[in-house]
Amino acid sequence: WLYGKYRLEHYYWELVILLRRLVLVVVAIMMDAWSCTQGTVALGFLVGLLCAQFKCQPFRRTQNNVTDTIFITLLIGLTFVGLVSSTAESSEGFAGFYLFFLGSGTAYAFFLLTKDVSGTASRRSASKRLRMPDDVLRLFATALHTAFQKLSCEQLS
């Protein structure tokens, strides 16, 4: 289940996501004293990730590609707003924009996430109906029973 949601040629994309988290945490911790440099490095890294996401489209489902692109874009926007507000002398003008961007982006991402979860739940309930036919199960049980009857106690030990 770890790489099943990705296309076969992008089976490694889970590692890219883990690397993304690691780099952002390292940038946040190691460059804490230099907020302008921290924001610039994080912004450059996120733009590179967005380009890689657009080029690869690693998920099998288009909706997952769109959701990940929106999350990366939201991170880019929040990093940019934080960078501008930390370097500007008066950050009062950016507070309303920041809250609007954060609220609308989060609401849309939550909507997509809810839609994806409900779609997954309906697909799983539909797949439960796709059971093996009784004849196949009977044949398998008969073959298994015959194979066990042929074994002796000496062969098992």
C-alpha positions, 0 to 999 in steps of 0.5 A, a space after each residue: 500500500 506504500 507505493 500502490 497509489 503511484 504510477 509504476 514509473 514513479 514508485 519512489 515518489 513516497 521517498 520524494 515526499 519524505 525528503 520534502 518534509 525533511 528538507 523543510 524541517 531542516 531549513 526551518 530549524 537550521 536557518 532560524 536566525 536568518 529568516 529572509 534566507 530561510 524563506 528564500 531557500 524554502 521558497 526555491 525548494 518548493 518551486 522546484 517541487 512544484 515543477 517536479 510535480 507538474 512534470 512527473 504527475 506521479 499519482 495514478 489518480 488525477 485528483 491526487 495529483 491536483 490535491 498535491 499540487 494545491 498543497 504545494 502551491 499553498 505552501 509556496 503562497 504561505 512562505 511568500 506571504 511570510 517572507 514579505 511580511 517579515 521583510 516589510 516594515 509594516 505587516 498590517 496590510 498583509 495580515 488580511 491577505 494572509 488570513 484570506 489566503 490561508 483560510 481559502 486555501 485550507 478550506 479548498 484543500 479540506 474539501 478535496 481531502 474529504 472528497 478523496 476520502 469519501 471516494 476511497 470509502 465508496 470504492 472499497 465498499 464496492 470492491 468488497 462485493 467482488 468476492 471469489 465465486 463459491 465454485 472456485 473456493 470449493 475447488 481450492 479447498 478440495 485441492 488443499 484437502 487432497 494435498 494434506 491427505 497425501 502427507 504423512 506424519 513423517 513428512 511433516 516433521 
